[in-house]
Amino acid sequence: MAVTTFNRHADVTPNDSTVFPEESSIYVGTGGDIALVLVGDSTVVTYKNVPDGTLLPCNVEKVMATNTTAGSIVRGYN
């Protein structure tokens, strides 16, 4: 299994129109649902019941406000 490493990180405020300037993986500090758009795809997918402390190693370009109930979200990127 590959280890995901980051050189930078930033807090995320879910927003239906904000696109990250670089591919990012997502850390969910407080569990809940999280709606994401992946790089190269326009489809919004909602990950349901993501537990506290989960790292989603996807290439995310957007965390949607609509349908996101998770909190303390951080993105990791290079």
PyMOL commands that set and color helices and strands:
alter all, ss='L'
color gray80, all
select strands_A, chain A and resi 8-11+24-30+32-38+44-50+54-64+71-77
alter strands_A, ss='S'
color yellow, strands_A
deselect
rebuild
show_as cartoon
